[in-house]
Amino acid sequence: MTKAKSTHTLRRGRIFPEIQWTEEQKAQWNAEREAFKQRSQVIFKQVQPELIRTHYNWYMAVEPESEEYFLHEDILLVAQIAHQKYPNARLHVFRINETGVCGRI
């Protein structure tokens, strides 16, 4: 028995059309993102000195609405742990060191 060939054509390129944002929408999105980062950073700065001594170079995921944070050595696992408790929440992940980031540019 012979198989019929599929006539399905593979679609190439982007799946979603490119988003066209106005300058006001971009500015609003950037402002919301910065405000979220600032709320998360307040929590990070409160516990940073103690955590540097006990968990240096670990990762900290912050959920700023509840002011709860999660710690782990692995960045993927800290996000997974946080998302288990807050599945639909936005998180901000910091590296527990002097700067809160992983490296330098």
C-alpha positions as CSV (number, residue, x, y, z in Angstrom):
1,M,0.0,0.0,0.0
2,T,1.4,3.4,-0.9
3,K,1.2,6.4,1.3
4,A,-0.3,9.6,0.1
5,K,2.1,12.6,0.3
6,S,1.2,15.4,2.6
7,T,0.3,18.6,0.8
8,H,0.9,20.7,4.0
9,T,3.3,23.5,3.3
10,L,5.8,24.5,6.0
11,R,5.3,28.1,7.0
12,R,8.5,30.1,7.2
13,G,9.3,33.3,9.0
14,R,7.6,34.7,12.0
15,I,4.6,33.0,13.5
16,F,3.2,36.2,14.9
17,P,3.0,39.5,13.1
18,E,5.4,42.1,14.3
19,I,3.9,44.3,17.1
20,Q,3.6,48.0,16.2
21,W,3.8,50.1,19.3
22,T,3.4,53.8,19.5
23,E,6.0,55.8,21.4
24,E,3.5,56.3,24.3
25,Q,3.0,52.5,24.6
26,K,6.7,51.9,24.6
27,A,7.2,54.6,27.3
28,Q,4.4,53.2,29.4
29,W,5.8,49.7,29.1
30,N,9.3,50.9,30.1
31,A,7.9,52.8,33.0
32,E,5.9,49.8,34.3
33,R,9.0,47.6,33.9
34,E,11.2,50.1,35.8
35,A,8.6,50.4,38.6
36,F,8.4,46.6,39.0
37,K,12.2,46.4,39.1
38,Q,12.3,49.2,41.8
39,R,9.7,47.4,44.0
40,S,11.8,44.2,43.7
41,Q,15.0,45.9,44.4
42,V,13.7,47.4,47.7
43,I,13.2,43.8,49.0
44,F,16.6,42.7,47.6
45,K,18.4,45.6,49.3
46,Q,16.8,44.8,52.7
47,V,18.1,41.2,52.8
48,Q,21.3,41.6,50.7
49,P,23.8,42.1,53.5
50,E,22.8,39.0,55.4
51,L,22.4,36.8,52.3
52,I,25.8,37.8,51.0
53,R,27.3,36.3,54.1
54,T,25.3,33.1,54.0
55,H,24.3,32.5,50.3
56,Y,27.0,34.3,48.2
57,N,26.4,33.9,44.4
58,W,23.1,32.1,44.8
59,Y,20.0,33.4,43.1
60,M,17.0,35.1,44.6
61,A,13.6,35.3,42.9
62,V,11.5,38.1,44.3
63,E,7.7,38.4,44.0
64,P,7.2,42.1,44.9
65,E,3.4,42.0,45.5
66,S,3.7,39.5,48.4
67,E,7.2,40.7,49.3
68,E,8.3,37.0,49.3
69,Y,11.6,35.8,48.0
70,F,13.1,32.4,47.1
71,L,16.7,31.2,47.2
72,H,18.6,28.6,45.3
73,E,22.0,27.9,43.7
74,D,20.5,27.3,40.3
75,I,18.8,30.1,38.4
76,L,16.3,27.8,36.7
77,L,15.3,26.1,39.9
78,V,14.8,29.3,41.9
79,A,12.4,30.5,39.2
80,Q,10.6,27.1,39.1
81,I,10.2,27.1,42.9
82,A,8.8,30.6,42.9
83,H,6.4,29.8,40.0
84,Q,5.1,26.8,41.9
85,K,3.9,29.1,44.6
86,Y,2.9,32.0,42.4
87,P,2.2,30.5,38.9
88,N,0.9,33.7,37.3
89,A,3.1,36.2,39.0
90,R,5.9,38.2,37.5
91,L,9.3,37.6,39.2
92,H,12.5,39.4,39.3
93,V,15.7,37.4,39.8
94,F,18.8,38.7,41.4
95,R,22.3,37.2,41.9
96,I,23.2,37.5,45.6
97,N,26.4,39.5,45.4
98,E,27.4,43.2,45.7
99,T,25.7,44.3,42.5
100,G,22.8,41.9,42.2
101,V,23.7,40.8,38.7
102,C,25.7,38.0,37.2
103,G,28.5,39.7,35.4
104,R,29.8,42.8,33.6
105,I,29.4,44.1,30.1
